[in-house]
Amino acid sequence: MKVDKHAPLNTPNQIDAVAQAIADLFSAARETCSREVTITRHSKLWWTDECSVALEAYREHSLPEDWKLYQKVVKNAKQVFFDSRITEISITNKRTWDLMSWVQQRKLPLCKAIQYQGQPCHTLPQLWDALHNTYNSASDRAFNIDILDSIPDMPVQGWVPFSALEMREALASCSNVSAPGLDHIKWSHLKMLMRGPTHVFTVLLALANACLRVGHLPKHFKESMSVIIPKPNKPSYSAPKAFRPIALLNTVGKLIKKMLSNRIQFNSVTSDVFHPNQIGGIRQRSTEDAGLILMHMVRPGWAKGLKTSVIAFDVAQFFPSLNHEVLMAILRKLGFSNNVVKFFSHYLVGRSMQYAWGDFISDLRQADVGVGQGGALCPVLCALYLTLIMRLFELDPLTCGCFLLSYVDDGTLVVQSKSLLNNCQALKRAYGVIFELFKKFGLALEHDKSEVFHFDRLHSKHNPPVDLGYALYTSATPLKPKLYWQYLGFYFDRKLTFTEHV
């Protein structure tokens, strides 16, 4: 399949035809070349056909020299496999976290029937309805984009077609062991194709540029499978909220979205689109930055005789709840090019997904809200969604003197004064403002996950609670602070000694 440079893809039908041809080729290759493999606890990733031949020879003759040959073949296979893994992780994609246990398969816990709206789910249709309604609960939630009128529009950015280097860099950083989507194509397959005939690379690059030029994403790339995995350390797994849906997408579509995500990240940083207090979802900003920011506020505050108090809050079902109409208004407000806006206006419409619970898979269902957690565009879209909330928060007079720090869906309100009681009043006002802002953006806070913490280097036991003004934490049952606060992997104590962390 070749693409004529003088006849580019200019219509949605032409783009769909090329995408479908690619999908058909991959499907035919999979049907022809793939084979069923039974994976057991004895299966080894480094095992090769040579190992099987050597083992069969030893079992047939039981000769000492056959056993030595088998051991030699196994040793060579292990060395080749692990050398390639070390090279890939340390040099090629630089994903050292692939070695950690939390990257591996997370099995579903043994639990009673899932409870939804007070009723147990005894059948698969009931389970699919419970999952779909939970992760799409924000589809009918009210929102108000008129609030964006108080922020001036940013200058419209230009758009340059994707280059061959952008595609190579996007592909090189992908892990070969990540789970494939509905097309069953892994990143290793695409990397192998890219090293082959140049027309394969030309087709994929032309398709990516056509999607942005025309503002169209093929339906084949809008279908996904949400694998349900348990959130760690939950006291109970009887509710859908105790599980997290991870979207598995078609790999060619993921490559296009990854290229677009890289471009949006770069343009947003160079144009100062992101709020400086945003940490998560933005490259070159990490949890360590969030911890250092807090420390550099608390200690200088103590030098000035100020006490620091924080409220940490969490957004309920953040990734599945992003409102598409609000997101489009945000992209226009932040000055993204017409190519990007037109692309997302089509990308966010007509999306469908399946749910996978263990070995069971649901039927396709429409997804008219949210962005798939696990997709390449998810982090940057979430960061863009939050940046205007943070700017509006700063403009409100009730938040004067309050510092808002954001790490994806984990927000932190920070205030300083000479009195912890004054801090509590300021936190209550700021919490009310941020609650209303999220509500106008079609999102909701989980009040029961909110935490308050006071930093105080004095030996005083004064540790006042906070009346948030919302149930569960009102004047009768205020939010009580703890002696230690776990935040993004840090364990803070009131005096910043880090004894609990160590």
C-alpha positions as CSV (number, residue, x, y, z in Angstrom):
1,M,0.0,0.0,0.0
2,K,1.5,3.3,-1.1
3,V,0.5,6.9,-0.7
4,D,0.9,9.4,-3.6
5,K,2.6,12.5,-2.2
6,H,0.8,14.5,-4.9
7,A,-2.6,13.2,-3.9
8,P,-2.8,13.6,-0.1
9,L,-5.7,12.3,2.1
10,N,-8.1,15.2,2.0
11,T,-11.5,13.7,3.0
12,P,-12.8,11.6,5.9
13,N,-13.7,8.8,3.6
14,Q,-10.1,8.6,2.3
15,I,-8.8,8.6,5.8
16,D,-11.2,5.9,6.9
17,A,-10.3,3.8,3.8
18,V,-6.6,3.9,4.6
19,A,-7.2,3.2,8.4
20,Q,-9.4,0.2,7.5
21,A,-6.8,-1.1,5.0
22,I,-4.2,-1.0,7.7
23,A,-6.5,-2.7,10.2
24,D,-7.3,-5.5,7.6
25,L,-3.6,-6.1,6.9
26,F,-2.9,-6.4,10.6
27,S,-5.9,-8.7,11.2
28,A,-4.9,-11.0,8.3
29,A,-1.3,-11.2,9.5
30,R,-2.5,-12.1,13.0
31,E,-4.8,-14.8,11.7
32,T,-2.0,-16.2,9.6
33,C,1.0,-16.0,11.9
34,S,-0.4,-16.1,15.5
35,R,-0.7,-19.2,17.6
36,E,-2.4,-20.0,20.9
37,V,0.0,-20.2,23.8
38,T,-0.9,-21.5,27.2
39,I,0.8,-19.5,29.9
40,T,1.4,-21.2,33.2
41,R,3.4,-20.4,36.3
42,H,6.3,-22.4,34.8
43,S,6.3,-20.3,31.6
44,K,9.5,-18.3,31.0
45,L,9.8,-15.2,28.8
46,W,13.3,-16.1,27.8
47,W,12.4,-19.6,26.5
48,T,13.2,-20.2,22.8
49,D,12.7,-22.9,20.2
50,E,16.3,-24.0,20.7
51,C,15.6,-24.6,24.3
52,S,12.7,-26.9,23.4
53,V,14.8,-28.9,20.9
54,A,17.6,-29.3,23.4
55,L,15.2,-30.4,26.2
56,E,13.5,-32.9,23.9
57,A,16.8,-34.4,22.9
58,Y,17.8,-34.9,26.5
59,R,14.4,-36.5,27.4
60,E,14.7,-38.9,24.5
61,H,18.3,-40.1,25.1
62,S,19.1,-39.0,28.7
63,L,22.7,-38.6,27.9
64,P,25.0,-36.4,30.0
65,E,26.3,-34.5,27.0
66,D,22.7,-33.7,26.0
67,W,22.1,-32.3,29.5
68,K,25.2,-30.1,29.2
69,L,24.1,-28.9,25.8
70,Y,20.6,-28.1,27.2
71,Q,22.1,-26.1,30.1
72,K,24.3,-24.2,27.6
73,V,21.4,-23.4,25.4
74,V,19.3,-22.2,28.3
75,K,22.2,-20.0,29.6
76,N,22.7,-18.4,26.2
77,A,18.9,-17.8,25.8
78,K,18.7,-16.1,29.2
79,Q,21.8,-14.0,28.5
80,V,20.4,-12.8,25.1
81,F,17.0,-12.1,26.6
82,F,18.1,-10.1,29.7
83,D,20.8,-8.2,27.8
84,S,18.1,-7.0,25.3
85,R,15.8,-6.1,28.2
86,I,18.5,-4.1,29.9
87,T,19.4,-2.3,26.7
88,E,15.7,-1.5,26.0
89,I,15.0,-0.2,29.5
90,S,18.2,1.7,30.1
91,I,18.9,3.1,26.6
92,T,15.9,2.7,24.2
93,N,12.8,3.7,26.1
94,K,14.3,4.6,29.5
95,R,11.3,3.1,31.4
96,T,13.0,1.7,34.5
97,W,9.7,1.4,36.3
98,D,8.9,-1.5,34.0
99,L,10.9,-3.6,36.4
100,M,8.6,-2.7,39.4
101,S,5.9,-5.1,40.6
102,W,3.2,-2.5,40.3
103,V,3.6,-2.4,36.6
104,Q,2.8,-6.1,36.3
105,Q,-0.7,-7.7,36.0
106,R,-3.0,-6.8,38.9
107,K,-5.3,-9.6,39.6
108,L,-8.9,-9.0,40.7
109,P,-9.4,-9.6,44.4
110,L,-11.7,-12.2,45.8
111,C,-14.8,-10.4,46.9
112,K,-18.6,-10.6,47.2
113,A,-20.9,-9.6,44.4
114,I,-20.4,-6.0,43.3
115,Q,-23.0,-3.7,45.0
116,Y,-24.6,-1.0,42.9
117,Q,-27.4,1.3,44.2
118,G,-27.9,-1.1,47.1
119,Q,-28.4,-4.2,44.9
120,P,-25.9,-7.0,44.2
121,C,-24.9,-7.7,40.6
122,H,-25.5,-11.4,40.1
123,T,-25.4,-11.4,36.3
124,L,-22.9,-10.0,33.7
125,P,-25.4,-7.5,32.2
126,Q,-26.0,-6.2,35.7
127,L,-22.2,-5.9,36.2
128,W,-21.7,-4.1,32.9
129,D,-24.5,-1.6,33.7
130,A,-23.0,-0.9,37.1
131,L,-19.6,-0.3,35.7
132,H,-20.8,1.8,32.8
133,N,-23.1,4.0,34.9
134,T,-20.4,4.5,37.5
135,Y,-17.7,5.6,35.1
136,N,-20.1,7.7,33.1
137,S,-22.0,9.2,36.0
138,A,-21.0,12.7,34.9
139,S,-22.7,12.5,31.5
140,D,-25.8,14.4,32.6
141,R,-24.0,16.6,35.2
142,A,-24.6,20.4,34.8
143,F,-21.8,22.7,33.9
144,N,-21.4,26.4,33.1
145,I,-18.7,27.5,30.5
146,D,-19.8,31.1,30.7
147,I,-17.4,31.4,33.7
148,L,-14.5,31.2,31.1
149,D,-15.5,34.7,29.8
150,S,-13.6,36.3,32.7
151,I,-10.3,35.0,31.3
152,P,-8.9,36.6,28.1
153,D,-8.3,34.4,25.1
154,M,-4.7,33.4,24.4
155,P,-3.2,34.0,21.0
156,V,-4.0,31.3,18.5
157,Q,-1.1,29.0,17.9
158,G,0.0,27.8,14.4
159,W,0.2,24.2,13.3
160,V,3.1,22.5,11.5
161,P,2.6,18.9,10.1
162,F,4.2,16.1,12.0
163,S,7.8,15.3,11.0
164,A,9.3,11.8,10.5
165,L,11.5,12.5,13.6
166,E,8.4,13.1,15.8
167,M,7.0,9.8,14.8
168,R,10.3,8.0,15.4
169,E,10.7,9.6,18.9
170,A,7.1,8.9,19.8
171,L,7.5,5.2,18.9
172,A,10.9,4.7,20.5
173,S,9.7,5.7,23.9
174,C,6.9,3.1,23.9
175,S,7.3,-0.1,26.0
176,N,7.3,-3.4,24.1
177,V,5.6,-5.1,27.0
178,S,2.5,-2.8,27.2
179,A,-0.8,-4.5,26.7
180,P,-2.2,-4.2,23.1
181,G,-5.7,-2.9,22.3
182,L,-8.5,-4.4,20.3
183,D,-6.3,-4.8,17.2
184,H,-3.9,-7.1,19.2
185,I,-0.9,-5.1,17.8
186,K,2.0,-4.4,20.2
187,W,4.5,-1.6,20.0
188,S,7.2,-4.1,19.1
189,H,5.3,-5.0,15.9
190,L,5.2,-1.3,14.8
191,K,8.8,-0.9,15.6
192,M,9.7,-3.9,13.5
193,L,7.6,-2.5,10.6
194,M,9.3,0.9,10.9
195,R,12.7,-0.8,10.4
196,G,11.3,-2.4,7.2
197,P,10.2,-0.9,3.9
198,T,10.1,2.9,3.9
199,H,6.6,3.1,2.4
200,V,5.1,1.7,5.7
201,F,6.5,4.6,7.6
202,T,5.3,7.0,4.8
203,V,1.7,5.6,5.1
204,L,1.5,6.0,8.8
205,L,3.0,9.5,8.8
206,A,0.7,10.6,6.0
207,L,-2.3,9.2,7.9
208,A,-1.3,11.0,11.1
209,N,-1.0,14.4,9.3
210,A,-4.2,13.8,7.4
211,C,-6.1,13.3,10.7
212,L,-5.0,16.7,11.9
213,R,-5.3,18.4,8.6
214,V,-8.9,17.2,8.0
215,G,-9.9,17.1,11.6
216,H,-11.0,13.5,11.5
217,L,-10.2,10.3,13.5
218,P,-11.3,7.0,12.0
219,K,-13.9,5.1,13.9
220,H,-11.5,2.2,14.2
221,F,-9.3,4.3,16.5
222,K,-12.2,5.4,18.7
223,E,-13.0,2.0,20.0
224,S,-11.3,0.9,23.2
225,M,-11.5,-1.8,25.9
226,S,-11.5,-0.7,29.5
227,V,-9.8,-3.3,31.7
228,I,-11.1,-3.2,35.3
229,I,-8.3,-3.4,37.8
230,P,-8.5,-2.9,41.6
231,K,-7.3,0.2,43.3
232,P,-4.6,-0.7,45.9
233,N,-5.3,-0.9,49.6
234,K,-9.1,-0.5,49.6
235,P,-10.9,-1.7,52.7
236,S,-13.7,-3.2,50.5
237,Y,-14.0,-4.2,46.9
238,S,-17.8,-4.4,46.8
239,A,-18.4,-1.1,44.9
240,P,-17.4,-0.2,41.3
241,K,-15.6,2.9,42.7
242,A,-13.0,0.6,44.3
243,F,-11.8,-0.3,40.8
244,R,-10.1,1.7,38.0
245,P,-10.8,1.4,34.3
246,I,-7.7,1.4,32.2
247,A,-8.3,2.0,28.5
248,L,-6.6,-0.3,25.9
249,L,-6.6,1.4,22.5
250,N,-5.7,0.4,18.9
251,T,-2.0,0.8,18.6
252,V,-1.8,2.8,15.3
253,G,-4.3,5.2,16.8
254,K,-2.3,5.4,20.0
255,L,0.8,6.4,18.0
256,I,-1.1,9.3,16.4
257,K,-2.4,10.4,19.7
258,K,1.1,10.1,21.3
259,M,2.5,12.3,18.6
260,L,-0.2,14.8,19.2
261,S,0.3,14.7,23.0
262,N,4.0,15.4,22.6
263,R,3.2,18.4,20.3
264,I,0.6,19.8,22.7
265,Q,3.0,19.3,25.7
266,F,5.7,21.2,23.9
267,N,3.5,24.0,22.6
268,S,1.8,24.4,26.0
269,V,5.1,24.7,27.9
270,T,6.7,27.1,25.3
271,S,3.5,29.3,25.3
272,D,3.1,29.3,29.1
273,V,-0.3,27.6,28.8
274,F,0.0,25.5,32.0
275,H,-0.3,27.0,35.4
276,P,3.0,27.2,37.2
277,N,1.5,25.4,40.2
278,Q,0.5,22.3,38.1
279,I,2.8,19.4,38.8
280,G,1.2,16.1,37.5
281,G,0.5,15.4,33.8
282,I,3.3,17.7,32.7
283,R,6.7,16.6,31.7
284,Q,9.7,17.6,33.7
285,R,7.5,18.1,36.8
286,S,7.2,15.3,39.4
287,T,6.0,14.5,42.9
288,E,9.4,15.6,44.2
289,D,8.7,19.1,42.9
290,A,5.4,19.1,44.9
291,G,7.2,18.0,48.1
292,L,9.9,20.7,47.6
293,I,7.3,23.4,47.0
294,L,5.6,22.6,50.3
295,M,8.9,22.5,52.2
296,H,10.0,25.8,50.7
297,M,6.8,27.4,51.9
298,V,6.7,25.9,55.4
299,R,10.3,26.6,56.5
300,P,10.5,30.3,55.2
301,G,7.1,30.8,56.8
302,W,8.4,29.7,60.2
303,A,11.3,32.1,59.8
304,K,8.7,34.9,59.5
305,G,6.6,33.6,62.4
306,L,3.9,32.1,60.1
307,K,2.1,28.8,60.6
308,T,1.2,26.7,57.5
309,S,-2.0,24.8,57.1
310,V,-3.2,22.7,54.1
311,I,-6.3,20.9,52.9
312,A,-5.8,18.1,50.4
313,F,-8.8,17.2,48.3
314,D,-9.6,14.7,45.6
315,V,-11.8,14.9,42.5
316,A,-14.4,12.1,42.2
317,Q,-14.0,9.9,39.1
318,F,-11.8,12.6,37.5
319,F,-10.7,11.0,34.2
320,P,-14.1,9.5,33.3
321,S,-15.9,12.8,34.2
322,L,-14.2,15.4,32.0
323,N,-17.0,17.2,30.1
324,H,-16.3,17.2,26.3
325,E,-18.1,20.6,25.7
326,V,-16.1,22.2,28.5
327,L,-12.9,20.7,27.1
328,M,-13.5,22.1,23.7
329,A,-14.2,25.6,25.2
330,I,-10.9,25.3,27.1
331,L,-8.9,24.4,24.0
332,R,-10.3,27.4,22.2
333,K,-9.7,29.7,25.2
334,L,-6.1,28.5,25.4
335,G,-5.4,29.4,21.8
336,F,-4.8,26.0,20.3
337,S,-4.7,25.9,16.5
338,N,-7.8,25.2,14.4
339,N,-6.4,21.9,13.4
340,V,-6.2,20.7,17.0
341,V,-9.7,22.1,17.9
342,K,-11.3,20.5,14.8
343,F,-9.5,17.2,15.5
344,F,-10.8,17.0,19.1
345,S,-14.3,18.1,18.0
346,H,-14.4,14.8,16.0
347,Y,-12.3,12.7,18.4
348,L,-14.6,13.3,21.3
349,V,-17.8,12.3,19.4
350,G,-18.9,8.7,18.7
351,R,-16.4,7.0,21.0
352,S,-17.3,3.5,22.2
353,M,-15.8,1.0,24.7
354,Q,-16.0,-2.5,26.0
355,Y,-15.4,-3.5,29.6
356,A,-13.2,-6.4,30.5
357,W,-13.6,-8.1,33.9
358,G,-11.2,-11.0,34.1
359,D,-11.9,-13.1,31.1
360,F,-15.4,-11.7,30.5
361,I,-15.9,-8.9,28.0
362,S,-19.0,-6.7,27.6
363,D,-20.6,-5.4,24.4
364,L,-19.6,-2.1,22.9
365,R,-21.1,0.9,24.8
366,Q,-21.1,4.6,23.9
367,A,-18.8,7.0,25.9
368,D,-19.9,10.6,25.7
369,V,-17.9,11.9,28.7
370,G,-14.4,11.5,30.0
371,V,-11.0,10.6,28.5
372,G,-9.7,7.1,28.7
373,Q,-7.3,6.7,31.6
374,G,-4.1,5.1,30.1
375,G,-4.3,6.8,26.8
376,A,-1.5,9.1,25.5
377,L,-3.8,12.2,25.4
378,C,-5.2,11.6,28.9
379,P,-2.5,13.4,31.0
380,V,-2.2,16.5,28.9
381,L,-5.9,16.9,28.4
382,C,-6.5,16.6,32.2
383,A,-3.7,19.2,32.8
384,L,-5.3,21.6,30.3
385,Y,-8.7,21.0,31.9
386,L,-7.3,22.0,35.3
387,T,-5.2,25.0,34.3
388,L,-8.2,27.3,33.8
389,I,-9.7,26.2,37.1
390,M,-6.5,27.2,38.8
391,R,-6.5,30.6,37.1
392,L,-10.1,31.3,38.0
393,F,-9.3,30.3,41.6
394,E,-6.6,33.0,41.7
395,L,-9.0,35.7,40.4
396,D,-11.5,35.1,43.2
397,P,-11.1,37.7,46.0
398,L,-12.0,35.1,48.7
399,T,-8.9,33.2,47.9
400,C,-6.5,36.1,48.5
401,G,-3.4,34.7,50.2
402,C,-4.2,31.0,49.4
403,F,-1.9,28.9,47.4
404,L,-3.4,26.1,45.2
405,L,-1.1,23.2,44.2
406,S,-2.3,20.5,41.8
407,Y,-1.0,17.1,41.1
408,V,-3.5,15.7,38.4
409,D,-6.7,15.1,40.4
410,D,-5.1,15.6,43.8
411,G,-5.3,19.3,44.9
412,T,-3.8,21.0,47.9
413,L,-4.9,24.4,49.4
414,V,-2.1,26.1,51.4
415,V,-2.5,29.1,53.7
416,Q,-0.2,30.8,56.1
417,S,-0.7,33.2,59.0
418,K,0.3,33.7,62.6
419,S,-2.7,31.8,63.9
420,L,-4.0,28.3,63.1
421,L,-7.5,29.4,63.7
422,N,-7.2,32.1,61.0
423,N,-5.8,29.4,58.7
424,C,-8.9,27.3,59.3
425,Q,-11.2,30.2,58.3
426,A,-9.1,30.9,55.2
427,L,-9.1,27.2,54.2
428,K,-12.9,27.1,54.6
429,R,-13.4,30.0,52.2
430,A,-10.9,28.6,49.7
431,Y,-12.5,25.2,49.8
432,G,-15.9,26.7,49.1
433,V,-14.5,28.5,46.1
434,I,-12.7,25.5,44.6
435,F,-15.8,23.3,45.2
436,E,-18.0,25.7,43.2
437,L,-15.4,26.0,40.4
438,F,-15.1,22.3,39.9
439,K,-18.9,22.1,40.0
440,K,-19.2,24.6,37.1
441,F,-16.7,22.6,35.1
442,G,-18.9,19.5,35.5
443,L,-16.7,17.9,38.2
444,A,-17.3,17.0,41.9
445,L,-15.1,16.8,45.0
446,E,-15.1,13.7,47.2
447,H,-15.5,15.4,50.6
448,D,-14.9,12.2,52.5
449,K,-11.3,12.0,51.1
450,S,-10.4,15.6,52.1
451,E,-7.6,15.9,54.7
452,V,-6.4,18.9,56.8
453,F,-2.9,19.2,58.2
454,H,-1.1,21.9,60.3
455,F,2.6,22.4,60.2
456,D,3.9,23.8,63.5
457,R,7.4,23.6,64.8
458,L,6.3,24.6,68.4
459,H,5.7,22.0,71.1
460,S,2.1,23.1,71.3
461,K,-0.6,20.5,71.1
462,H,-3.0,23.0,69.4
463,N,-4.3,21.2,66.3
464,P,-7.7,22.6,65.5
465,P,-10.2,20.9,63.1
466,V,-11.8,22.7,60.1
467,D,-15.5,23.2,59.3
468,L,-15.6,22.7,55.5
469,G,-19.2,23.7,55.3
470,Y,-20.1,20.5,53.5
471,A,-21.2,17.1,54.7
472,L,-19.5,15.1,56.1
473,Y,-17.5,17.9,57.7
474,T,-19.7,20.7,59.2
475,S,-19.6,22.5,62.5
476,A,-21.0,19.5,64.3
477,T,-18.5,17.1,62.8
478,P,-15.5,19.1,61.6
479,L,-12.6,17.7,59.6
480,K,-9.9,16.7,62.2
481,P,-6.2,16.9,61.4
482,K,-3.8,14.0,61.8
483,L,-0.4,14.0,63.4
484,Y,1.1,12.6,60.2
485,W,0.1,13.3,56.6
486,Q,0.7,11.0,53.6
487,Y,1.0,13.1,50.4
488,L,2.2,11.8,47.0
489,G,4.5,9.3,48.7
490,F,5.8,11.7,51.4
491,Y,5.0,11.2,55.1
492,F,5.0,14.7,56.6
493,D,5.0,15.3,60.4
494,R,4.1,18.7,61.9
495,K,7.7,19.7,62.5
496,L,9.1,18.5,59.1
497,T,11.5,16.1,60.8
498,F,10.5,13.3,58.4
499,T,10.9,10.6,61.1
500,E,7.7,8.9,59.9
501,H,8.9,9.0,56.3
502,V,12.2,7.4,57.1
